[in-house]
Every structure is written in structure tokens, then in C-alpha cells.
């Protein structure tokens, strides 16, 4: 099977007419579009030449933000007035494919990394296709950046939708990458905020010679790869980044794949396909092509007979006792997960370019 083309086909087949990418078509809990996941999917579509697909997503995302401009303005005013964060309105992290807030059940909506990731992916779309973006997209990008500038120092849920009372380094890096990208989109100088975020990460986010999962943590999370790849808060070859990757390899790569973090118990805490690709992406960008290709082979081995890549595989589980309870609660592991296919495509591109 041509897994590369199959991944492209799976993503295109699961893009809604609105432009939104469903997170996973066969996993009811994921029948939404997350800004985080979908921005990586759109970026992968730009890399493989499916520009019309990424364009449709960015149009959808911009419309989501522009429909909520009054809410964003109220939020900025309340924060400026010192109102508690729990009393303000926030942009939701996920939406129905038609663009409505996902309010049918409780969800940890206050997550900032997805909006930083969208700004980064939007600028990549502009640069890679050498195009000027529509004015309403720029309007949405500026509003999103203003929102992030005001809220970046607030604790929120991380990219795994956990630990809402913490400041997460991946989230800070995504915001940094998004604000840096938006400077190119709208020309607004955000150097002061960027410097504040970077200083905060280096001053408060280092433990035992490496970056920490969140402020106050003493361990790593695989999402820390984002500090350098792709958000560029830290150089790939910075000693702290290299030490962090070594910790990820030592603690989170027990088998052939990569775990989220060492106490993860979601479906027992297995090896995540998108994280294997993310580590491979870092390897490819640092000239470690052999390691990157080994991860390509492992990822392809996790596909089912339809070529679907799962969210995670139940190998070298952190805590096997939690595997069955999650099966009973939500059913089989999400397959296919579009973010897994996107990161697989990104890794392929990075190895070959």
C-alpha cells in the first residue's frame, strides 16, 4: 500500500464541505474540528500540494474567529479590568463541522495552543504558496493574536486537554510561534510580548538541565518537541533542547513509538503515532535521517488494512489497568486520526526536502 497517498486521500475524504477537518470520523467523541489538530492537517496539505484543501480550512477558521469578534473584544476589556479568568468568555478549542460551538456536553474549552498553531499554519500557507491573504483572514488573525497577547500568562488546559491550573511550555511555545507568524501577517510589532514569553520559559520552565512539561513540573512531555519544531522558540541545537529530546527518548520512548508523558493513563498510556512522527520531524530537521526513517517504518506498521493510522497503539502501556476502562467508556482507540496522518505526511516531506 502507498501509505503516503493513502494519508492524503484519508484527509481529503474527511474534510467537510465547510472546510473543517473532522478529528476522527470513526470515534464519536472526536466528531469535531479542533484548531490544533486541523492546523497541522492544513499544513500537511500545503506540503503535499493540496493547497485548495488548506485554503478551505483557513477560510473556515477565519470565519469562526470573525463571527466571535464581539466576544473577543469583551474578553479583552474584562481582562484589562482585572476580571477573574473563570468569568470571561473564551474562544472554544473545538467546533462542530458547521462552525458551531461544541456545547452539547462539558469540554475543557480554555486552550490557547490551537490558536497559536493556527496563526503559524496560516502564515506557512501564505509563504509556501506565495500569496496574499484575504483581508478578512488578516482581520481574524489580528484578533486572535490580540487575544493571545492578553491571555498568554493565564493557566489553561494543555494540548492533551489536561492540567488546567498549569502554565504549559508547549502552549507557551505555540503562542510564541503564532505571535511571531502574525507579525508577518499584519505587520504589528509584538516583540515585547515575544521577549516576555521567551524569558518566562527560560527562567521558569527549566528543571535539571532540560525543559519541563509545565511550570513546576520535574518531568518532560513529548509535546515539548514543539518548542523548536515547529514554533521556533528554541533553536534545534540549543543545549536545553537537545537535553529535552534526550529525556523524551529515555523516558517516553520505551518501545518503537513515543508516549505523551510518563504518568499518562488515557487508554493505558500507549505510544502515540503523531508523536512518533513529531520526534521524527525533529530528527529530520537536525540531520538524523536514519532515526527519522525508522520512525516512518514504525508508523506504517501501525496502520490497519484500510491504511488508517490510529491515535495511539496499546504497546508498552504506562498503566495497563486503565486500558479496558477506556474501551468500555469510549470504545476502540480513535482510528483514523487525521492528526496522525498529517504528521506522517509532514515527516515524509521533511525527510525528502
C-alpha positions, 0 to 999 in steps of 0.5 A: 500500500502507498501509505503516503497517498493513502494519508492524503486521500484519508484527509481529503475524504474527511474534510467537510464541505465547510472546510473543517477537518473532522478529528476522527470520523470513526470515534464519536467523541472526536466528531469535531474540528479542533484548531490544533489538530486541523492546523497541522492537517492544513499544513500537511496539505500545503506540503503535499500540494493540496493547497485548495484543501488548506485554503478551505480550512483557513477560510473556515477558521477565519470565519469562526474567529470573525463571527466571535469578534464581539466576544473577543473584544469583551474578553479583552476589556474584562481582562484589562479590568482585572476580571477573574479568568473563570468569568470571561468568555473564551474562544472554544478549542473545538467546533462542530463541522458547521462552525458551531460551538461544541456545547452539547456536553462539558469540554475543557474549552480554555486552550490557547495552543490551537490558536497559536498553531493556527496563526503559524499554519496560516502564515506557512500557507501564505509563504509556501504558496506565495500569496496574499491573504484575504483581508478578512483572514488578516482581520481574524488573525489580528484578533486572535493574536490580540487575544493571545497577547492578553491571555498568554500568562493565564493557566489553561488546559494543555494540548492533551486537554489536561492540567488546567491550573498549569502554565504549559511550555508547549502552549507557551511555545505555540503562542510564541510561534503564532505571535511571531507568524502574525507579525508577518501577517499584519505587520504589528510589532509584538516583540515585547510580548515575544521577549516576555514569553521567551524569558518566562520559559527560560527562567521558569520552565527549566528543571535539571538541565532540560525543559519541563512539561509545565511550570513546576513540573520535574518531568518532560512531555513529548509535546515539548518537541514543539518548542523548536519544531515547529514554533521556533522558540528554541533553536534545534541545537540549543543545549536545553533542547537537545537535553529535552529530546534526550529525556523524551527518548529515555523516558517516553520512548520505551518501545518503537513509538513515543508516549505523551508523558510518563504518568499518562493513563488515557487508554493505558498510556500507549505510544502515540503515532503523531508523536512518533512522527513529531520526534521524527520531524525533529530528527529530520530537521537536525540531520538524523535521517536514519532515526527519522526513517525508522520512525516512518517504518514504525508508523506504517506498521501501525496502520490497519488494512484500510491504511488508517493510522490510529491515535495511539497503539496499546504497546508498552502501556504506562498503566495497563489497568486503565486500558479496558476502562477506556474501551468500555467508556469510549470504545476502540482507540480513535482510528483514523486520526487525521492528526496522525496522518498529517504528521506522517505526511509532514515527516515524509516531506521533511525527510525528502526536502 
